[in-house]
Amino acid sequence: MSRFSGVLQLTDLDDFITPSQECIKPVKIEKISSTGAKIKIQEDGSYFQIEEDGSTQKLQKVEITLSDCLACSGCITSAESVLVTQQSQEELLRVFQENKNLKLQGRSQDAKLIIVSVSIQPILSLAISYNLPPNNCAAKLAQYFKQLGADMVVDMTIAEDLALLESQKEFIRRYRATESDGVKNILPMLASSCPGWVCYAEKTHGSYILPYIATTKSPQQIMGSLIKQWVGHNLGDRQIYHVTVMPCYDKKLEAAREDFFSQETQCRDVDCVITAIELEQMLLKDGISLDSLDSSKFSQPWLLKNGQEVNPVLTRHIGSGSGGYADHIFKYAAKELFGDEIEKLEYKNLRNPDFREVILEKNGKVLLRFAIANGFRNIQNFVQKLKRGKSQYQYVEVMACPSGCLNGGAQVRPKDGTTVKELSTRLEELYNSLPVTYPEENKLVNELYDSWLGGQDSDKSNVILHTQYHAVEKATNALNIKW
């Protein structure tokens, strides 16, 4: 029997980028001098080598961890993997300890201003894990970060609102654009808030697919600009260390992009990304149960009133737990383009519940057709249709994770026999139980547009709230050549 190669190759994964020859892990094989040995696979998946004399030897399984994935150039480059290591639990705790040491030495002026921005999905994930009401969970997370040394803990609703408003305007611009305007009418517009999807598009489909992706920044990166530029300037230009709490590891890659590094300040908009799973690990390591902590408040530094804090009051947007992009843009476009006020959207499942569409139809004519595509299996099917010119959509909310961001890859995993699907359903129910807010009704957002960005359609607004993408050349690797 021929020996296996020293390279482990993964193919046909259930719901991920099908890596083919690009997802590889070198495996060290301890060669044992033997002839005529056979390999037997047990029912539990374990492997045994059977020698000619009948003796058996259990073989070690090869495991692929997150560290292996981050170190593999098939998905991200080695330079990116180095940047990601700067966003570990250890690095975060090191910064907290360094700040404490400076303050103990009487050098508070040299300490960083640590601001933690918390998104809604990891709060709900931890709320279910610790059996806490969402607002209570948020208050206890605020307390935990302040115990570690955070100066402020803030929620990200303001950045989510800005992202939705900019996405609405960008869609209308694209829909109305003509060649005479010097702008191509590039539709469908594809959501840009999922870094796993953006990374896949840049490295797999390159310059073909990138023009379709919305240029509006994700809420994480809008929050980064707001914290580093607006808050930093108005709080005396102190050096800020900005931490975000997010539902997936890919947000670490997003924060590490060169597009979000300021040459002027020589720092990133987001210095460290911590996920729900990592937070749970930190709590376990410290021997802390989240539900045993006192409650604290969220800061509101953009109000320019030092020390003003409020009790957490979590809200949601209409639509999916990934931010509701398809719903908000659809309703806005229906009103702006066709004068239709739509109260409730009725989605139709297509291939599966993770691929669904909604239509605006008048007199038998389809005016708008939007879709939500979650999970790489649906994404790949959609991209192939787009390449064949068979896409009928004007907008698609694209998220790499099945069920979207509430089921992000770094959310707390199911316990006590609960399945992933059951946990995802509970998260959706919890999200839908929150009160609804609308970005256009957020007075603070309108004030920031005027005071920080110089107006909703100003050049500064377009620069700060938008980004760009880059096709990545594939490196030829002797290990991934098909012979």
C-alpha positions in Angstrom: 0.0 0.0 0.0 1.4 3.4 -1.0 2.1 5.9 1.8 0.1 9.1 2.2 1.7 12.3 1.1 3.3 14.6 3.7 0.7 17.2 2.9 -2.8 17.1 4.2 -5.3 18.5 1.7 -8.9 19.4 2.5 -11.6 19.2 -0.1 -15.4 19.3 -0.2 -15.9 20.9 3.2 -19.6 21.2 4.1 -19.9 25.0 4.1 -16.7 26.9 3.5 -14.6 28.1 0.6 -13.8 24.8 -1.1 -10.1 25.0 -0.6 -9.0 22.3 -3.1 -5.2 22.3 -3.5 -4.8 25.6 -1.7 -5.6 24.6 1.8 -2.6 22.7 3.0 -0.8 21.7 6.1 2.6 20.0 6.2 2.5 16.9 8.3 5.6 15.3 9.9 5.4 11.6 9.4 7.3 9.4 11.8 8.4 6.6 9.5 8.5 3.1 11.0 10.5 0.5 9.2 7.8 -2.0 8.3 6.8 -4.1 5.3 3.3 -5.2 4.4 1.6 -3.1 7.1 -2.1 -2.3 6.6 -4.2 0.6 7.8 -7.6 -0.1 9.5 -10.2 2.6 10.2 -12.3 2.0 13.3 -16.0 3.0 13.6 -15.0 6.0 15.8 -12.7 7.3 13.1 -9.4 6.2 14.7 -6.7 4.6 12.6 -4.6 1.5 13.4 -1.6 0.2 11.6 -1.7 -3.7 11.5 1.7 -5.3 11.2 2.4 -8.7 9.5 2.7 -10.3 12.9 -0.8 -9.2 13.8 0.3 -6.5 16.3 -1.5 -3.1 16.0 -0.3 0.5 16.6 -2.7 3.4 16.9 -1.9 6.2 14.6 -2.1 9.9 15.6 -4.8 11.9 13.9 -3.9 15.1 12.2 -5.8 18.1 13.5 -6.1 21.5 11.9 -6.6 24.4 14.3 -7.3 28.1 13.9 -3.6 28.8 14.2 -2.9 26.5 11.3 -5.5 28.2 9.2 -4.2 31.7 10.0 -0.6 30.6 9.1 -1.7 29.1 5.7 -1.2 31.3 2.7 -4.0 29.6 0.9 -6.5 31.9 2.6 -4.4 34.7 4.1 -0.8 35.8 3.6 2.0 35.2 6.1 2.1 39.0 6.6 -1.6 39.0 7.5 -1.1 36.1 10.0 1.5 38.2 11.8 -0.9 41.1 12.1 -3.6 38.8 13.4 -1.3 37.5 16.2 -1.2 41.1 17.4 -4.9 40.8 18.2 -4.8 37.9 20.6 -6.0 37.6 24.2 -2.4 37.7 25.3 -1.7 40.9 23.4 -4.8 42.6 24.8 -4.0 41.6 28.4 -0.4 42.8 27.8 -1.7 46.3 26.9 -4.0 46.4 29.9 -1.1 45.4 32.2 1.3 47.9 30.6 -1.3 50.7 31.2 -1.7 49.6 34.9 2.1 49.7 35.4 2.4 53.2 33.9 -0.3 54.5 36.2 1.3 52.8 39.3 4.6 54.6 38.3 2.8 57.9 38.3 3.0 58.2 34.5 -0.7 58.3 33.7 0.0 60.8 30.9 1.9 58.1 29.1 -0.9 55.5 29.4 -3.1 54.8 26.5 -6.8 55.6 26.5 -8.4 52.1 26.1 -11.8 52.1 24.4 -13.8 48.9 23.9 -16.5 48.9 21.2 -19.0 46.0 21.6 -21.2 44.7 18.8 -24.7 43.2 19.4 -24.0 39.6 18.2 -21.4 38.6 20.8 -23.5 40.2 23.6 -26.4 38.0 22.7 -24.1 35.0 22.4 -22.7 35.5 25.9 -26.2 36.3 27.2 -27.4 32.9 26.2 -24.3 31.2 27.4 -24.6 32.7 30.9 -28.5 32.8 30.9 -28.6 36.6 31.2 -31.0 39.2 29.8 -29.2 41.1 27.0 -29.0 44.5 28.7 -27.8 42.8 31.9 -25.2 40.9 30.0 -24.0 44.1 28.3 -23.7 45.9 31.6 -21.6 43.0 33.1 -19.4 43.0 30.1 -18.8 46.7 30.6 -17.8 46.0 34.2 -15.5 43.1 33.1 -13.6 45.3 30.6 -13.3 48.1 33.2 -11.9 45.7 35.7 -9.3 44.8 33.2 -8.4 48.4 32.7 -10.7 49.8 30.0 -11.4 53.6 30.2 -14.6 53.4 28.2 -16.9 50.7 26.9 -19.3 51.8 24.1 -21.9 50.1 21.9 -21.7 50.2 18.1 -25.2 51.3 17.2 -24.0 54.6 15.9 -21.5 53.0 13.5 -24.2 50.5 12.4 -26.5 53.3 11.6 -23.9 55.2 9.6 -23.1 52.0 7.6 -26.8 51.5 6.8 -27.4 55.1 5.7 -24.3 55.1 3.5 -25.2 51.8 2.0 -28.7 53.1 1.1 -27.2 56.2 -0.6 -24.6 54.1 -2.4 -27.2 51.8 -3.8 -29.3 54.8 -5.1 -26.2 56.3 -6.7 -25.4 53.0 -8.5 -29.0 52.4 -9.6 -29.2 55.9 -11.2 -25.7 56.0 -12.5 -25.2 56.2 -16.3 -22.1 56.1 -18.5 -22.6 59.9 -19.1 -22.0 60.5 -15.4 -18.6 58.8 -15.7 -19.9 56.1 -13.4 -20.9 52.6 -14.4 -24.3 51.2 -13.3 -22.7 48.3 -11.6 -25.4 46.1 -10.2 -26.1 44.0 -8.3 -24.5 45.8 -5.4 -23.1 43.2 -2.9 -22.8 43.8 0.8 -19.3 44.6 2.1 -19.6 44.3 5.9 -18.5 40.6 6.0 -14.7 40.4 5.8 -14.7 36.6 5.1 -16.7 37.3 2.0 -14.5 40.2 0.9 -11.3 38.2 1.5 -12.8 35.4 -0.6 -13.7 37.8 -3.4 -10.3 39.4 -3.5 -8.4 36.2 -3.5 -10.6 34.0 -5.6 -12.5 36.1 -8.1 -10.3 39.2 -8.1 -11.0 42.2 -10.3 -14.1 40.6 -11.8 -16.2 40.6 -8.7 -14.8 43.5 -6.8 -16.6 46.3 -8.6 -19.9 44.8 -7.5 -19.0 45.0 -3.8 -20.3 48.1 -1.9 -17.5 50.5 -1.0 -19.2 51.5 2.3 -17.1 50.4 5.3 -18.3 47.9 7.8 -19.6 49.1 11.1 -16.4 47.9 12.8 -14.2 50.1 10.6 -16.6 53.1 10.7 -16.4 52.8 14.5 -12.6 52.7 14.2 -12.6 56.0 12.3 -15.1 57.6 14.7 -13.0 56.6 17.8 -9.6 57.4 16.4 -10.5 60.6 14.6 -13.5 62.3 16.2 -13.2 61.0 19.8 -9.4 61.1 19.8 -9.4 64.7 18.6 -12.0 65.9 21.0 -10.5 64.2 24.1 -7.1 66.0 23.7 -5.4 63.9 21.0 -4.5 61.2 23.6 -3.1 57.9 22.2 -6.1 55.6 21.9 -6.0 51.8 21.9 -9.2 50.7 20.3 -10.7 47.2 20.9 -13.7 45.8 19.2 -15.7 42.7 20.4 -17.0 40.9 17.3 -18.7 37.6 16.3 -16.1 36.2 13.9 -12.3 35.8 13.6 -12.4 37.4 10.1 -12.9 40.8 11.7 -9.2 40.5 12.8 -8.2 40.3 9.2 -10.4 43.3 8.4 -8.8 45.4 11.1 -5.4 44.4 9.8 -6.0 45.7 6.3 -3.5 48.4 5.1 -6.5 50.5 4.0 -7.4 51.0 7.6 -3.9 52.1 8.7 -3.4 55.9 9.1 -0.1 57.1 7.8 -0.7 60.4 9.6 -1.1 58.9 13.0 0.8 55.7 12.3 -1.9 53.5 13.9 -4.8 51.3 12.9 -8.4 52.3 13.3 -9.0 49.1 15.3 -6.0 47.9 17.3 -7.4 44.6 18.6 -10.4 42.4 17.8 -11.6 40.0 20.5 -14.4 37.5 19.8 -17.1 36.0 22.0 -15.3 32.7 22.2 -12.1 34.4 23.3 -14.0 36.4 25.9 -15.4 33.2 27.3 -11.9 31.7 27.5 -10.6 34.8 29.3 -13.4 34.6 31.9 -12.8 30.9 32.4 -9.0 31.5 32.8 -9.7 34.2 35.4 -12.2 32.0 37.2 -14.9 34.6 36.7 -18.5 33.8 35.9 -20.0 36.7 33.9 -23.3 36.6 35.9 -21.4 37.1 39.2 -20.1 40.5 38.2 -21.6 43.9 39.1 -23.2 46.0 36.4 -21.5 49.0 34.8 -22.5 51.6 32.1 -21.7 52.4 28.5 -19.8 55.6 27.7 -20.9 58.1 25.0 -17.7 60.0 24.2 -19.2 61.5 21.0 -21.5 63.7 23.2 -18.4 65.6 24.4 -19.5 65.5 28.0 -16.8 63.9 30.0 -18.0 61.1 32.3 -21.5 60.9 30.8 -22.5 57.2 30.9 -25.8 55.4 30.4 -27.2 52.0 31.2 -27.0 49.7 28.2 -30.2 49.6 26.2 -29.7 47.2 23.3 -31.7 47.7 20.2 -31.9 46.0 16.8 -32.5 47.0 13.2 -35.2 45.5 11.0 -34.2 42.5 9.0 -31.5 40.0 9.5 -29.3 39.7 12.6 -26.4 40.6 10.3 -27.4 44.2 10.3 -30.5 44.2 8.1 -28.8 45.6 5.0 -31.2 44.0 2.5 -34.3 45.2 4.3 -33.2 48.8 4.9 -31.9 49.3 1.4 -34.9 47.7 -0.2 -37.4 49.9 1.7 -35.3 53.0 1.1 -35.0 52.2 -2.6 -38.7 51.4 -3.0 -39.6 54.8 -1.6 -36.8 56.8 -3.2 -37.1 55.3 -6.7 -40.8 54.3 -7.0 -42.6 56.2 -4.2 -43.7 53.1 -2.5 -43.9 52.9 1.3 -43.4 49.3 2.4 -44.3 48.2 5.9 -43.2 44.6 5.9 -41.0 42.6 3.5 -42.0 39.0 2.6 -39.0 36.9 1.7 -39.2 33.6 -0.2 -36.8 30.8 0.5 -35.1 29.5 -2.7 -32.5 26.8 -2.4 -32.6 26.8 1.4 -33.4 29.2 4.2 -30.0 30.8 3.8 -30.8 31.9 0.2 -33.9 33.9 0.0 -35.3 36.8 -2.1 -37.8 39.6 -1.8 -39.5 41.4 -4.8 -41.2 44.7 -5.4 -43.7 44.2 -8.2 -46.1 46.5 -10.0 -48.6 45.6 -12.7 -46.8 42.4 -13.3 -43.4 44.0 -13.7 -40.6 43.4 -11.2 -39.1 46.7 -10.1 -36.7 45.5 -7.4 -35.4 42.0 -6.6 -33.1 41.6 -3.6 -31.6 38.5 -2.0 -29.8 37.4 1.2 -27.1 34.7 0.6 -25.5 33.3 3.7 -22.8 30.6 3.7 -20.1 29.9 1.1 -22.2 27.2 -0.6 -24.8 29.8 -1.5 -22.2 32.4 -2.2 -20.4 30.2 -4.7 -23.7 29.3 -6.5 -24.6 33.0 -6.7 -21.2 34.1 -8.0 -21.3 31.4 -10.7 -24.7 32.7 -11.8 -23.4 36.3 -11.8 -20.4 35.2 -14.0 -22.8 33.6 -16.5 -24.9 36.7 -16.6 -27.9 35.0 -15.0 -28.3 37.1 -11.8 -31.5 39.0 -11.6 -30.8 40.9 -8.4 -30.0 44.6 -7.8 -28.7 43.9 -4.3 -27.5 40.9 -2.3 -26.7 40.8 1.4 -23.8 38.4 1.4 -22.5 36.8 4.7 -19.9 34.0 4.9 -21.5 32.3 7.9 -24.6 30.2 7.6 -27.5 32.1 9.3 -25.3 35.2 9.1 -23.5 37.1 11.9 -25.6 35.8 14.8 -24.0 32.4 14.0 -20.6 33.9 13.4 -17.6 31.5 13.5 -16.4 32.9 16.8 -19.7 33.0 18.7 -19.8 30.8 21.8 -20.4 27.2 20.8 -23.4 25.1 21.8 -23.4 23.4 25.1 -25.5 20.7 26.9 -26.3 18.8 23.7 -27.8 21.9 22.0 -27.3 21.8 18.2 -25.9 24.7 16.2 -29.2 25.1 14.5 -31.1 25.2 17.8 -28.6 27.8 19.2 -28.9 29.9 16.0 -32.7 29.9 16.4 -32.4 31.0 20.0 -30.1 33.8 19.0 -32.5 35.0 16.3 -35.4 34.9 18.7 -33.4 36.9 21.3 -32.4 39.4 18.6 -35.9 39.8 17.3 -37.2 40.4 20.9 -35.2 43.7 21.1 -36.8 47.1 20.4 -36.3 48.3 16.8 -34.5 51.5 15.9 -34.2 53.3 12.5 -30.9 54.9 11.5 -32.6 57.9 9.9 -34.2 58.7 13.2 -30.9 58.8 15.1 -30.4 62.5 15.8 -26.8 61.9 17.0 -25.9 60.4 13.6 -27.2 63.5 11.8 -25.2 65.7 14.1 -22.0 63.7 13.4 -22.6 64.0 9.7 -22.6 67.8 10.1 -20.0 68.3 12.7 -17.6 65.5 11.9 -18.1 64.7 8.2 -19.2 68.1 6.8 -22.5 66.9 5.5 -24.0 63.6 4.2 -22.7 64.0 0.6 -19.5 65.8 1.3 -16.1 64.7 0.0 -15.0 64.0 3.6 -17.9 61.8 4.2 -17.1 59.8 1.0 -13.5 59.4 2.1 -14.0 58.5 5.7 -17.0 56.2 5.3 -15.9 54.3 2.2 -13.0 52.0 1.3 -11.6 50.1 -1.7 -10.6 46.5 -2.5 -7.7 44.8 -4.2 -7.4 41.7 -6.3 -4.8 39.4 -4.9 -2.4 37.6 -7.3 -2.3 33.9 -6.5 1.2 32.6 -5.6 2.4 29.5 -7.4 3.3 26.9 -4.8 4.9 23.6 -5.7 2.6 21.9 -3.2 -0.6 23.1 -4.9 0.1 22.2 -8.5 -2.2 19.7 -10.0 -0.1 17.1 -11.9 
